[in-house]
Amino acid sequence: MADSGWPDYAKSLKGVILDLCGVLYDSGEGDGVAIPGSIEAVKKLKESDLQLRFCTNETQATREKFVAKLRRLGFGICVSEVFPPAPAAIAVLKERGLRPHLLVHEGLLPEFDSIDKSKPTCVIIGDAADTFSYQNLNEAFRVLISLENPVLFSLGQGRYYKETDGLKLDVGVYMKALEYACDLKAEVIGKPSATFFHSVLSDMGLQPHEVLMIGDDLLNDVGGAQNCGMKGVQVRTGKYRLLPSQRCISGIVVHSAVSSSSSPWTVISTWLDFPQRLSSLRSLPALPCWLPLLISGVLCRALRSSVVAAISVVHLRDCGALGCLLIFISLDCSLHPVRLSPATLLSTFPASSALLASSPHRWIPLPGSPLICCCVFPLRAPLFFPVVFIFQ
């Protein structure tokens, strides 16, 4: 996780929300397939002091049957921890006194057994898979177009999702068709709805800034969470792929036409090492990042020799690394900034023989060590902080 604010955020983190399909498992024939390592990662999170919830737009089965499938795959997940859109939709129907016409997967129909479906006053559309036929879509269209005040509920608005045999169209495609035909705007129940996310946060009893959302969907997982004030992390699993509005430069995803709220806080190849990484970061001492710099300045002003070196290994939680090696250099020089040449650095510190190039105030890649930064300031400056950072 490359974001420099990550270690700070880890300290205040109290809860995690995980997407399911594409993050924990890939759906497909039978129960699907668990992503390698995901079962162990969920177990470690549940053993931590963090609250854990699972937020999904799954609408091909009732919540009980869906959780039973996850348990067969090996996940120790309870029904109360999983938040799909169907129960939320039922609550909306009861609150507003609406009777639905259902265009959903047959596996989800039992969820609506307690709801009156005679003389429909609205339409609910979900991921109906093979039930999305012209006849069924046209029937839903006729119900909507016949209503004086047509109401369309969509259980999510995903474009596509991944199964073991490839990508499949999701409910959002058919939602848009009905919106266009009936000249209306659907009400989305499920991700990325702010109401849906807030219901999960309410169940956790936490504020948005205390919770992290991890998913494979840029718009529905990341965008929805960040619109609510959470941090969104996108993983390169499931249906992850570069959109036309994105490009990849040196392995870093750049979002050129995606709204800032949908640009992920960070993108990671896999979240499976997340529990261990989080545990390490949360256990680091809260050492202020400016303290080693202050010590180096006092040391350099006190010694006033031509070249003096001191080495100290510290933990800097603000730099996002478990260890940071600081090399302090004191140069008795004029008021002008001193340029530290590769030759000077190499002759002073033989261990830096892997240095490729050098210039003040510039990040320089090193083979074996990710980054090195050289900064030199004049001795007679009010605060003298000549330091070389080598991140381990």
N, C-alpha and C positions, 0 to 999 in steps of 0.2 A: 504494500500500500504506500503509494508515493506521496500522498498529500502531507505537507509539513505540519498541518494541524492535527494529524491523526493521534499522536501520543497524548496531547492535551485532551482530545475528545474521549480517548480511552479511559482517562481518569474519571470523567463525569458520566460515563455510560452506565445505564442501569437496566437496559432492556434491548433485546434484539428481535426483529421480525424477519422471518425467512419466507421467501416464496417457496413453492413446492416443486411443481413440474419444471424441469430444466435446471433446478438447483439441487434438489435432493434425489430426484429420479427422472428418468425419461419414460414417458407413458408409451404404451404400445400393446401388442398382443398379450393377453392375460393380464397380469398385474403391472407389466412394465419392468424396468430394470433400475435398481438403485445405482446412483453414480458412485464409483469406487471411493471409499473413505468417508462418504456422507453419513453413514450410520454411526460411525465412531465420533465424528465431529458433533453430531447432534447430542450424543451421550455426554460429551465433555461440556457442552454448553449447559445442559440440564444439571450437571454436577456443580456448575459455577454459581456465583451469587447473582447472576443476571436472570431477569425474567425473560422467558422465551415464548413467542407466539408464532403461528404459521398462518399466513395470509394468502389466500388462493382465489382464483377465478374459476375453479373447477366446478362444472355444472353438468357432468355426465352421470352423477350418482348422488345419493343422499349423503349427508355428512357422516352418518354412522357407517355406511358401506365404504365410503372413501377412506375413512380412518382405519377401518378393518383391513383394507388393501395395503395401506402404509405399514401396518403392524405385521402383515404377512411378509412384506419386503424386509422387515427387521428393525423398523423404527419404533422406539418406545414413546409413542405419541398418544395423548388422550383426546377425546372428542372435544372437551372444553377448551383445548389449546388451538383448535383449528377454526378459522373464520372464512367460510365460503360465502358467496352472495345470496344463495337461496333463502336462508333463514332471515337475512336482512330484508329481502324482498317481501317475505310473508308479513313481517312486522309493519312494513310500509302499507301493504294492502289492508291490513286490519285497522291501522291508524286512519287511513283515508276512506275506508269503506268501499273499496274497489273490488270488482269481480273480474278476474283475468281470463283472457284467451291465451293458452299456453303454446308456444312454439319452442319446445325444449326437448332434450334427450329423454327417451322413455325411462332411463334409469333414474331420472330426477323427479318423475311424476309423483311418486309416493310422498315427496316432501310437501306437496300441495293438497294432500287428501283432506285436510281440515278446512280448506278454503272453498267458498261457494263460487262455482264457475259458470252458473247459469246467466244468460243475458249479459255477456261480457261488456265491461265499461273501460277496459284497457287491454293492452297486449303485453305479454312478457316473452322476451326472446332470450334464449341461452345458446350454449354450444350444442346444437342439435345433431351435429355430425351428418349421418346419412339421412336424417329426417328433413334436412334442408333440401326439399324438392320444390319445383315450380308450383305444384299444387298447394303445398303447405304454406309457402311464402305468399302466394296469391290470396289464400284464405285469411292470413293475418292482415294483409293489405286491405281486404274488403271489410274486415271488422273495424279497422282504424278509420277508413274513409267514410264509414257509415255513422261514426260518432260525431256528435255536435262539438265536443271538446276531447279530441283523441289524445290518449296518453300511451306512450310507448316506453316500457322499461327494458333496459338491456342489462343482462347479468355479465358485466364486463364489456370492454370494447377492443379487445385484442385483435390484431391483424392476422396473426398466425401463431402456431405453436409447433413444437417438435415432438414427434413420436419416433420410435425406434426405426421405422421405415422411411422417415423423412418429414418434411414440413407439411402442416395441414392448415387450411383456412380456418380462422377463428370467427367468433360471433360478430366482431366489429364490422366485417365485410357485409354481412346481411343486415345489420343494424343500419348501415349507411344507405343500403338499397331502399329500405322502408322509409327512412327519413326523407330521401329524395322523392319517392313516389307520393308520399302524403304531405310533403312540405311542412315537416315538423322537426323538432329536436328531441331526441330520446333522452330520458333520464337514466343515467348510468348508476347501477347498484353493483358495487364491487370496485376493484382497483380500476382507474386511479381516483375514484370519488373521495373527496375530502371527508365526507360524512362516514364513509366506510372505514377509512383509516382512523378517524377519531373514535369510532366505536371500539376498535382494537386497543387504542391508547387508553380509553376509559376503563376497559377491562383490566389493563395492566396497572392502572392507577399512576401513570407516569406522564410527564410533559414531553412534547415532541423533541426538544433538544436533548433529552436523556435517552433517546432510542435511535437505533440504527436499522435501516431496511436493506436487506440483501436480496437481489433478484437478477434475472437475466433479461428483463424487459426494460428498455430505456425509458419508454413513455409511461407505462402503467405501474411499474415497480419504483423506478428511480424518480421519475417526474412527479408521480402522485405523492410519494413520501416527502419529497423536498418542498412541494407546494404546501404541505402541512407543517413544515418546520423541522422535519427530521433530516438526517444525512442519508443519502442513497448511494449504495455501492453496487455497481454492475459487475457481474461475473461473466467470464468468457466461456460459459457452458450453455447447454440447452439451445435456445434459438438465437443466442447472441450472434450478431454479424454486423458489419459496417453498413449503415444506411447510406443512401445517396447524399445525405446532408453531412456525412462524416468522411474523414479520410485518415489514413494512418501514416505518421511520419516517425521513422525510427522506433516503431513499436508503441508509440503514444497515440491514443485516439484523440483526434481534434474534431470538435463539433462546430461546424461553420454556420449551419442554418437551423440548428435546434435551439429552442428557447433555453435560457440560462437555468431555469428551474428543472429542465429535463437533462441537462448536462450532468453526468454523475460526479459526485464528490471525488470518487476515485474508481478506477477500473482494475480488477485483479483477475489473474488467470484462473484461480480457483479459490474458493473460500474455505477449503478443507483444513488449511493450517491456521485459520482464523482463531479458533479457541485457544490454541497454544500461544499464538502471537499476542493475543489480547491479554492472556494471563501474565505474560512476561512484561508487557508494557504497563499494566495496571500495578505491578509490583515494584516498578522503578521508584527510587526516591525522588521527591519533588525538588531537585536541585536547580536553582535559578541558572539559566544559561549564561547570564552576565557575570556570575561569580568567578569562573576561571579567568575571564578576560580582565577583571579587576585585579586579581592576584598577579597576572602577568604584567600589567601596567606598573603596579607597585614594585615588583621585582626588577623590572628593566630600569626604572628611574633610580632605584637604589644602587644598582651595580655599576652603571655607567662605564662599562668596559666596551672594547671595540666589538667583540662578538661573544655573547654568552648564551648558552642553551640550557633549557630546563625542560624536562619531560614529565608529564603527569597524565595518568589514565583516569578518566572520570566518566560518570554516567550523565548524559544530557537528555532528559526526556523531551525537550523541545526540538531536538534535531532529528527525532524519529529513528535513532539508532541505539542499540543497546550499549555500545561503547564508542568513545570518541578520544582519539589520541591528539593531545595538544602539544605542539612544539613552540616554545616561546623564544624569540630571537631579539637581542638588544643590539642596536647599531648606533654608535656615536656618530651622528651625521648632521647635516645642515637642516634647515627648515623645509627643504624640498623633499617630496616623497622619494623613497629609495626603491629602485627597481631591483628585484631579486632575480638574478639570472640563473639558469639551470646549472651553470658551472659552480656558482657560489653555493647553491643548495647542495649539490652533489659532494663538493669538497667538505662541507660542514657536516652533512649527514649522509654517510655512505649507504644507509638503509633505504634512501630514496632513489636508488639507482634505476628504478623502474619508471621514473618521471619521463613523460613524453615531451612536454612543452611547458613553458611557464611565462606568465605575465601577471602583474598585480591585479587583484580584484577579478579573477577569472576562474571558472570551474574547469578543471583539467581531468580527463579520464585516465585512470590507471588500470592496467591489467591486474586482476586479483583484488584490488581495492577500488570500490566504485567511484569515489570522487576525491579530489584534492583541491584545496583552495589556498592561494598564497596572497597575503595582504601585509604590506609593510608601511608603517607611518613614521614620521620623524620623531626623534627622541624628545625634542623640546616641545612637542605638541602637548596641549593641556592633559589629554589622556592618551597614553602611549600603549596601543594594543597591537603590536606586530605579532601575528599568529599564523601558523600553518595548520589547517584542519585536515586530518586524514580520517575519513569515516571508514570504520571497519564493517 
